[in-house]
Amino acid sequence: MSRPVPGPGALVSYIQTGARDARIAYRALPDRERIAYRDTVNRVYAKAMAHHFGHRPSRELLEEFIDQVADRHPQYAGGVRRVVRAEGGPGGGIHPRQVLTAQHLVIREIAKRHPGFRSRADQVVAAASRTLVPAGAAAGPEEPEFTGSDAQHVVALAIGLDGMLRSLDLLRGAERLGGRSIGKAVIRAWVAAEKQRWARAKELGVHDDFPEIGSGRGGGDAYRCEAYSSSRLCRATLDRYGRVRDLTFMRTDLFGDDGRHGLAAEIREAIRAAQSALTASW
């Protein structure tokens, strides 16, 4: 029997059959497409939960459902509990792949209980995936850039509609700042760009499953992904949506022969390495 082709078709197959090969087929997708697949699963999960529970399920019904899924899949019980209860935020504070596994299991359990939902799996998945743009797609008319700066105008950066870093520069005056101040300036610039990106993503219905930054809707999700620049001068810390949450410098001597331009390159390298690691973790 041939393996399912990774992507939305495999998700349809999993909903209908529960085959493990269909559930894990997405792992063979290129990094960019894997993020788009994550967004599709998020939408299908929300649709399945609303179909089964309505929009305001009681705690008792949720707990009963969690126990039943956990009994069927004891090795994934912890992830299912955290995701369904949304403990530690929408991702349950757990590894991204654990989130996807738990969401798949919940979707399949609901599909087994609702033949109509199961029979319409192709339509449900198509509706959830039809507007998605692969993460990291080349910027252009279909994927604008969003720029941000800090109040002192020492950092200028741009991110794409998918939240991936496009550019980052340190401007004149950066040399007068210490590492902590530069890190805070990068985060403020990122927040400014992310607010624009989030609003546009909501309008387009693309890459719009991120909670609005600063809204508190992340529920205190503690999951973080870190990476260093190759020289280990800089460490970037991201949340599960690829947004910069912290920037740490490993030594106080920040500016080498290339001055602020060299330091900006280190920061870009650390952020991109962390975003790549996060994408690969799904």
Secondary structure, DSSP 8 states (H G I E B T S, - for coil): -----TTHHHHHHHHHH--HHHHHGGGGS-HHHHHHHHHHHHHHHHHHHHHHH-SS--HHHHHHHHHHHHHH-GGGHHHHHHHHHTTTSTTTTS-HHHHHHHHHHHHHHHHHH-HHHHHTHHHHHHHHHTT---TT---BTTB-EEEEE-TTS-EEEEEETTS-EEEEEE-TTGGGS-HHHHHHHHHHHHHHHHHHHHHHHHHHTSS--S--TTSSTTTT----EEEE-TTSSEEEEE-TTS-EEEEEESSS----TTHHHHHHHHHHHHHHHHHHHHHHT-
